[in-house]
Amino acid sequence: MIAINILCVGKIKEKYLKDGIAEYAKRLSRFCKFSIIEVEEEQLFSPSRADIERTKEREGERLLHRLDGYVIALCIEGKNLSSFELSDFMTRLPARGVSRITFVIGGSYGLSSALTARADFKLSFGKNTYPHQLMRLILSEQIYRAFMIAGGGEYHK
């Protein structure tokens, strides 16, 4: 069974997000070993460009130390895939010897350049920007949808 991790910055406080993610984690348990790994969010001391970059770098270092398997970075400059294309992409990875996929979601200011350079694939969910906490729920749902599409399930219709 393939292992899928979502590696992300910070903790979720909102109950509705926790509940939604827990629901998809439960649904995904029949398809994969699913886990969410959180690293500490860096405190931003000023909105200066230098502090923002420093924040991304520090969070990036924490994320880089936790990477495992095939790394997919979520970033706006990544490739935009439909749900069907994501399903196809994910089902082809085990045939290439991939047994663990780690999706990475950055913090409020995105991912460090070191992390995006390390990624095996960059994935975009369009030109819109989503709160990083909400992106965990969206990504969890899309991973579940990918498995349902691959298995011919009715969920995706």
C-alpha positions as CSV (number, residue, x, y, z in Angstrom):
1,M,0.0,0.0,0.0
2,I,1.4,3.4,-1.0
3,A,2.1,5.9,1.7
4,I,1.0,9.5,1.2
5,N,2.1,12.3,3.5
6,I,1.0,15.9,3.5
7,L,3.9,17.9,5.0
8,C,2.8,21.4,6.0
9,V,3.6,24.4,8.2
10,G,1.7,25.2,11.3
11,K,-1.3,23.8,13.2
12,I,-5.0,24.0,12.3
13,K,-7.2,25.6,14.9
14,E,-10.5,25.7,13.1
15,K,-12.7,22.7,14.0
16,Y,-14.5,22.6,10.6
17,L,-11.1,22.2,8.8
18,K,-10.0,19.5,11.3
19,D,-13.3,17.7,10.8
20,G,-13.1,17.8,7.0
21,I,-9.5,16.6,6.9
22,A,-10.3,13.8,9.4
23,E,-13.2,12.7,7.2
24,Y,-10.9,12.4,4.1
25,A,-8.2,10.7,6.1
26,K,-10.7,8.1,7.2
27,R,-11.8,7.6,3.6
28,L,-8.3,7.4,2.3
29,S,-7.3,4.7,4.8
30,R,-8.7,2.0,2.4
31,F,-6.4,3.2,-0.4
32,C,-3.1,4.3,1.3
33,K,-1.3,5.0,4.5
34,F,-2.2,8.7,4.9
35,S,-0.7,11.1,7.3
36,I,-0.3,14.8,7.9
37,I,3.0,16.0,9.3
38,E,3.2,19.5,10.7
39,V,6.3,21.6,11.3
40,E,6.4,24.8,13.4
41,E,5.3,28.0,11.8
42,E,7.9,30.8,11.9
43,Q,6.9,34.1,13.5
44,L,7.1,37.0,11.2
45,F,8.6,40.1,12.9
46,S,8.0,42.6,10.2
47,P,6.4,42.7,6.8
48,S,9.6,43.5,5.1
49,R,10.7,41.5,2.1
50,A,13.9,40.4,3.9
51,D,11.9,39.1,6.9
52,I,9.4,37.3,4.6
53,E,12.3,35.6,2.8
54,R,13.9,34.7,6.2
55,T,10.6,33.2,7.3
56,K,10.3,31.1,4.2
57,E,13.9,29.9,4.5
58,R,13.4,28.9,8.2
59,E,10.2,27.1,7.5
60,G,11.8,25.6,4.4
61,E,14.6,24.2,6.5
62,R,12.1,22.5,8.8
63,L,10.3,21.0,5.8
64,L,13.4,19.9,4.0
65,H,14.4,17.8,7.1
66,R,11.1,15.9,6.9
67,L,10.9,15.1,3.2
68,D,10.5,11.5,2.3
69,G,9.9,9.7,-1.0
70,Y,8.6,11.4,-4.1
71,V,8.2,15.1,-3.3
72,I,5.3,17.1,-4.8
73,A,5.5,20.8,-3.9
74,L,2.3,22.8,-4.1
75,C,3.2,26.2,-5.6
76,I,1.5,28.6,-8.0
77,E,4.3,28.2,-10.6
78,G,3.7,24.4,-10.7
79,K,1.8,22.4,-13.3
80,N,-2.0,22.7,-13.2
81,L,-3.6,19.3,-13.5
82,S,-7.2,18.4,-13.7
83,S,-8.6,15.8,-11.2
84,F,-8.4,13.2,-13.9
85,E,-4.8,14.1,-14.7
86,L,-3.8,14.1,-11.1
87,S,-5.3,10.6,-10.7
88,D,-3.4,9.4,-13.7
89,F,-0.2,10.9,-12.5
90,M,-0.5,9.4,-9.0
91,T,-1.4,5.9,-10.3
92,R,1.7,5.9,-12.5
93,L,4.1,6.6,-9.7
94,P,4.1,3.2,-8.1
95,A,5.0,1.7,-11.5
96,R,8.1,3.8,-11.3
97,G,9.0,2.4,-8.0
98,V,7.5,5.1,-5.8
99,S,6.1,3.8,-2.5
100,R,5.8,7.1,-0.7
101,I,4.5,10.5,-1.9
102,T,5.0,13.6,0.1
103,F,2.9,16.6,-0.8
104,V,4.4,19.9,0.6
105,I,2.3,22.9,1.5
106,G,4.2,26.0,2.6
107,G,3.2,28.6,5.2
108,S,1.5,31.9,4.7
109,Y,4.3,33.2,2.5
110,G,4.8,30.0,0.4
111,L,7.7,27.7,0.0
112,S,11.4,28.4,0.0
113,S,13.4,28.3,-3.2
114,A,15.5,25.4,-1.7
115,L,12.4,23.4,-1.2
116,T,10.9,24.0,-4.7
117,A,14.3,23.1,-6.2
118,R,14.3,19.8,-4.3
119,A,10.8,18.8,-5.4
120,D,10.4,16.0,-7.9
121,F,7.2,17.7,-9.2
122,K,5.6,21.1,-8.7
123,L,1.8,21.1,-8.6
124,S,-0.5,24.1,-8.9
125,F,-4.2,24.4,-8.0
126,G,-4.5,27.4,-10.3
127,K,-3.7,31.0,-10.0
128,N,-5.9,31.6,-7.0
129,T,-4.3,31.7,-3.6
130,Y,-5.7,29.7,-0.7
131,P,-5.0,29.9,3.0
132,H,-2.5,27.1,3.7
133,Q,-4.8,25.6,6.3
134,L,-7.6,25.3,3.8
135,M,-5.3,23.9,1.2
136,R,-4.8,20.8,3.4
137,L,-8.5,20.1,3.2
138,I,-8.6,20.8,-0.6
139,L,-5.6,18.6,-1.2
140,S,-7.0,15.8,1.0
141,E,-10.2,15.8,-1.0
142,Q,-8.3,15.8,-4.3
143,I,-6.1,12.9,-3.3
144,Y,-9.3,11.0,-2.3
145,R,-10.9,12.0,-5.6
146,A,-7.8,10.7,-7.5
147,F,-8.1,7.3,-5.9
148,M,-11.9,7.2,-6.7
149,I,-11.2,8.1,-10.3
150,A,-8.5,5.4,-10.6
151,G,-10.9,2.8,-9.1
152,G,-13.8,3.8,-11.3
153,G,-15.8,5.1,-8.3
154,E,-18.8,7.3,-8.6
155,Y,-17.6,10.0,-6.2
156,H,-16.0,12.2,-8.8
157,K,-19.1,12.7,-10.9
